[in-house]
Amino acid sequence: MAKDTSKDRSARDSHYATLRRQVRDAKRERGEIPTPAPQKRKKSAEGWTPPQLAPEQVLLYGLHTVRAALDNPERKLIKLSATQNALVRLEISSVENLGIPFETVTPQDLDKILGPEAIHQGVMLETRPLPVRRLEALKESPLLLVLDQVTDPHNVGAIMRSAVAFNAGAVITTQRHSPTESGVLAKSASGALELIPYIQITNLADALGELHRLGFYSIGLDSEGPAPLEGTFRGEKIALVLGSEGKGLRQKTRETVNALARLDMPGAIKSLNVSNAAAIALYASRQFLAKAAS
């Protein structure tokens, strides 16, 4: 009698489908392939009202973001909500071992909380904000990134990813006109929020003054800067300062930094998205610091 292999094929096909989906999701998290347009992915956001969150309440979502938060010992975890499929993809064999309440949900349940446009991938984690860090704790780091009122959480999240990639000590920004710790910021950072201090300060000029006292040489990126960035580096500790798109650095910030520098671009386009500019500046800074240390 011939062996019935239909069940074996079905299990094997399901396994490979899961692997393909994981590879595709990972590429989307890294920005290597586009995310499907919201109108094709979800129903309209019309009629949806965001939940009122307490000041100490943060809702994280997305597989990579939640996995990074679960692995971060400094993150205070409150409750995990996930589909059974998401649990498998998070590689959580036993929810009891997490030590926090768990709820099995449907994707539609999460849509009602996070909104129809949130790419939650079937998982949401309620947490508390990460501990507040002080500038004094950064004195041993050779490279910092300072943002002057960069408001878009997607840009700040992308900047965090680059900052982690180039081993910056922190991302520093203002409390006003900057994104707070949130699900959108964390999702855009694709896990980087758990790997680098995100410090929000009241007065940027005062913070730069403190960094100067800690030995940092601050360089503000400006399209009209008097010299190229690669010729502006000094010392053994660098604080890169980037302004918002459109407005750039504020006048007070321009007056406070040690130097202004530009990114020379020989092509037809003379300006970059702030997250792209940050990645280039971080790379150039690392090249300088490596040479200075050799």
C-alpha positions as CSV (number, residue, x, y, z in Angstrom):
1,M,0.0,0.0,0.0
2,A,1.3,3.4,-0.9
3,K,2.1,5.7,2.0
4,D,-0.1,8.8,2.3
5,T,2.3,11.7,2.3
6,S,-0.3,14.5,2.2
7,K,0.0,15.2,5.9
8,D,3.8,15.3,5.7
9,R,3.6,17.7,2.8
10,S,1.1,19.9,4.6
11,A,3.3,20.1,7.8
12,R,6.4,20.8,5.7
13,D,4.6,23.4,3.6
14,S,3.3,25.1,6.8
15,H,6.9,25.1,8.2
16,Y,8.4,26.7,5.1
17,A,5.5,29.2,5.0
18,T,6.3,30.2,8.5
19,L,10.0,30.6,7.7
20,R,9.2,32.7,4.6
21,R,6.9,35.0,6.7
22,Q,9.6,35.4,9.4
23,V,12.2,36.4,6.8
24,R,9.7,38.8,5.2
25,D,8.8,40.4,8.5
26,A,12.4,40.8,9.5
27,K,13.2,42.6,6.2
28,R,10.2,44.9,6.8
29,E,11.5,45.6,10.4
30,R,14.9,46.6,8.9
31,G,13.3,48.7,6.2
32,E,14.7,46.5,3.4
33,I,11.3,45.9,1.8
34,P,8.2,48.2,1.9
35,T,5.3,47.7,4.3
36,P,1.9,47.2,2.6
37,A,-0.1,50.3,2.2
38,P,-2.5,50.8,5.2
39,Q,-5.6,50.9,3.0
40,K,-4.7,47.4,1.7
41,R,-3.8,46.0,5.1
42,K,-6.5,47.3,7.4
43,K,-9.9,48.9,7.6
44,S,-10.3,52.6,7.7
45,A,-9.2,54.3,10.9
46,E,-12.4,56.4,10.8
47,G,-14.3,56.1,14.1
48,W,-11.3,54.8,16.0
49,T,-10.4,56.6,19.2
50,P,-7.0,56.1,20.8
51,P,-7.2,54.7,24.4
52,Q,-6.4,57.1,27.2
53,L,-3.1,56.0,28.6
54,A,-1.8,56.7,32.1
55,P,1.4,58.7,32.4
56,E,3.3,55.6,33.3
57,Q,1.7,53.4,30.7
58,V,3.4,52.4,27.4
59,L,1.9,50.0,24.9
60,L,4.6,48.3,22.7
61,Y,3.7,46.2,19.7
62,G,5.3,44.3,16.9
63,L,7.3,41.1,17.1
64,H,10.8,42.6,17.1
65,T,9.9,45.4,19.4
66,V,8.2,43.2,22.0
67,R,10.9,40.5,21.9
68,A,13.5,43.2,22.6
69,A,11.5,44.6,25.5
70,L,11.0,41.1,27.0
71,D,14.8,40.6,26.9
72,N,15.6,44.0,28.5
73,P,16.1,43.6,32.2
74,E,15.5,47.3,32.8
75,R,12.1,47.2,31.2
76,K,9.2,46.9,33.8
77,L,6.7,44.5,32.2
78,I,3.0,44.6,33.0
79,K,1.0,42.4,30.7
80,L,1.4,40.5,27.4
81,S,-1.4,40.1,24.9
82,A,-0.8,38.0,21.8
83,T,-2.3,35.6,19.3
84,Q,-1.2,32.0,19.5
85,N,0.7,32.4,16.2
86,A,2.5,35.4,17.6
87,L,3.6,33.4,20.7
88,V,5.1,30.8,18.4
89,R,7.0,33.5,16.4
90,L,8.2,35.1,19.6
91,E,9.5,31.7,20.6
92,I,7.7,31.8,23.9
93,S,7.2,28.2,24.9
94,S,5.6,28.9,28.3
95,V,3.8,32.1,29.2
96,E,4.0,31.2,32.8
97,N,7.7,31.6,32.8
98,L,7.3,35.3,31.9
99,G,6.1,36.1,35.3
100,I,3.4,38.6,34.1
101,P,-0.3,38.3,33.2
102,F,-1.0,36.9,29.7
103,E,-4.1,37.2,27.5
104,T,-4.8,35.4,24.3
105,V,-6.3,37.8,21.7
106,T,-7.2,38.0,18.1
107,P,-5.7,40.5,15.6
108,Q,-9.0,42.4,15.7
109,D,-8.8,42.8,19.5
110,L,-5.5,44.6,19.1
111,D,-6.8,46.7,16.2
112,K,-9.4,48.1,18.5
113,I,-6.8,49.2,21.0
114,L,-3.8,50.2,18.8
115,G,-5.8,51.4,15.8
116,P,-6.3,49.7,12.4
117,E,-3.0,51.1,10.9
118,A,-0.7,49.8,13.6
119,I,1.4,46.9,12.4
120,H,1.2,44.9,15.6
121,Q,1.8,41.4,14.1
122,G,-0.5,39.9,16.7
123,V,1.3,41.1,19.9
124,M,1.1,43.9,22.4
125,L,3.0,44.4,25.6
126,E,2.0,46.8,28.3
127,T,5.0,48.2,30.1
128,R,6.3,51.1,32.2
129,P,8.7,53.7,30.6
130,L,12.4,53.0,30.8
131,P,14.3,54.5,33.7
132,V,15.4,58.1,33.3
133,R,19.1,58.5,32.5
134,R,21.3,61.5,33.3
135,L,23.9,63.1,31.2
136,E,26.6,62.5,33.8
137,A,26.2,58.8,33.2
138,L,27.5,59.3,29.6
139,K,30.9,60.7,30.4
140,E,32.7,57.5,29.4
141,S,31.0,57.2,25.9
142,P,33.0,58.7,23.0
143,L,30.0,59.3,20.8
144,L,26.6,60.8,21.4
145,L,23.7,62.0,19.2
146,V,21.8,65.1,20.1
147,L,18.5,66.0,18.3
148,D,17.2,69.6,18.2
149,Q,13.4,69.3,18.0
150,V,13.1,66.4,15.6
151,T,9.4,65.7,16.0
152,D,8.6,62.7,13.7
153,P,8.8,59.4,15.8
154,H,9.5,57.4,12.6
155,N,12.6,59.5,12.0
156,V,13.7,59.3,15.6
157,G,13.2,55.6,15.6
158,A,15.3,55.2,12.5
159,I,18.0,57.4,14.1
160,M,18.0,55.2,17.1
161,R,18.7,52.1,14.9
162,S,21.7,53.9,13.3
163,A,22.9,55.1,16.8
164,V,22.9,51.5,18.1
165,A,24.5,50.2,14.9
166,F,27.4,52.7,15.4
167,N,27.6,52.1,19.1
168,A,26.6,55.7,20.2
169,G,26.2,56.1,23.9
170,A,22.8,57.8,23.8
171,V,20.2,59.7,21.8
172,I,19.5,63.0,23.6
173,T,16.5,65.2,22.7
174,T,14.3,67.9,24.1
175,Q,11.2,67.2,26.2
176,R,9.2,69.6,24.0
177,H,8.7,69.1,20.3
178,S,10.1,65.6,20.4
179,P,8.4,62.2,20.5
180,T,8.0,60.6,23.9
181,E,8.5,56.9,24.5
182,S,5.6,55.2,22.7
183,G,4.6,52.2,20.6
184,V,5.1,54.1,17.4
185,L,8.6,55.2,18.4
186,A,9.6,51.7,19.6
187,K,8.2,50.1,16.5
188,S,10.1,52.5,14.2
189,A,13.3,51.8,16.3
190,S,12.8,48.1,15.7
191,G,14.2,47.1,19.1
192,A,16.8,49.8,19.4
193,L,14.8,51.7,22.1
194,E,15.8,48.9,24.4
195,L,19.5,49.1,23.5
196,I,20.3,52.8,23.9
197,P,19.5,55.5,26.4
198,Y,16.8,57.9,25.1
199,I,17.4,61.0,27.2
200,Q,14.9,64.0,27.1
201,I,16.2,67.2,28.6
202,T,14.5,70.5,29.4
203,N,17.0,73.0,27.9
204,L,19.2,71.9,25.0
205,A,21.7,74.8,25.3
206,D,22.3,73.9,29.0
207,A,22.6,70.2,28.1
208,L,25.3,71.0,25.5
209,G,27.1,73.1,28.1
210,E,27.1,70.1,30.4
211,L,28.4,67.9,27.6
212,H,31.2,70.3,27.0
213,R,32.2,70.2,30.7
214,L,32.2,66.4,30.3
215,G,34.8,66.7,27.5
216,F,32.6,66.4,24.4
217,Y,33.2,68.4,21.3
218,S,29.8,69.2,19.8
219,I,29.3,69.6,16.1
220,G,26.1,70.9,14.6
221,L,25.2,69.6,11.2
222,D,24.1,72.5,8.9
223,S,23.8,72.6,5.1
224,E,25.5,76.0,5.2
225,G,28.3,74.9,7.6
226,P,31.7,76.5,7.0
227,A,33.6,73.2,6.6
228,P,32.9,69.6,5.7
229,L,32.2,67.3,8.6
230,E,35.2,65.1,8.1
231,G,37.5,68.2,8.6
232,T,35.7,69.4,11.7
233,F,36.3,66.6,14.2
234,R,38.3,67.3,17.3
235,G,39.2,65.6,20.6
236,E,38.3,62.1,21.8
237,K,34.6,62.5,22.5
238,I,32.1,63.8,19.9
239,A,28.5,64.9,20.3
240,L,26.7,65.2,16.9
241,V,23.8,67.7,16.9
242,L,21.1,67.5,14.2
243,G,18.1,69.8,13.7
244,S,14.6,69.2,12.4
245,E,13.9,68.8,8.7
246,G,13.0,72.1,7.1
247,K,14.0,74.3,10.0
248,G,17.3,72.7,10.9
249,L,19.2,73.8,14.0
250,R,17.7,76.6,16.1
251,Q,19.7,79.8,16.3
252,K,20.5,79.2,20.0
253,T,21.8,75.8,19.2
254,R,23.9,77.1,16.4
255,E,25.5,79.5,18.8
256,T,26.1,76.9,21.5
257,V,27.8,74.1,19.6
258,N,31.6,74.1,19.3
259,A,31.4,74.0,15.5
260,L,29.1,73.8,12.6
261,A,29.8,71.4,9.7
262,R,28.1,70.3,6.5
263,L,27.8,67.0,4.7
264,D,29.2,67.6,1.2
265,M,27.0,66.0,-1.5
266,P,28.3,66.1,-5.0
267,G,25.1,64.9,-6.6
268,A,22.1,66.8,-7.8
269,I,20.2,66.4,-4.4
270,K,21.8,68.5,-1.7
271,S,19.7,67.6,1.3
272,L,18.9,64.3,3.1
273,N,16.3,63.0,5.4
274,V,17.6,63.6,9.0
275,S,17.8,59.9,9.7
276,N,20.0,59.4,6.7
277,A,22.2,62.3,7.6
278,A,22.6,60.9,11.1
279,A,23.8,57.6,9.8
280,I,26.4,59.2,7.6
281,A,27.6,61.5,10.3
282,L,27.8,58.6,12.8
283,Y,29.9,56.6,10.3
284,A,32.3,59.5,9.7
285,S,32.6,60.0,13.5
286,R,33.4,56.4,14.1
287,Q,36.1,56.5,11.3
288,F,37.7,59.6,13.0
289,L,37.6,58.1,16.5
290,A,39.1,54.8,15.3
291,K,42.0,56.7,13.7
292,A,42.5,58.9,16.7
293,A,42.7,55.9,18.9
294,S,45.2,54.1,16.8
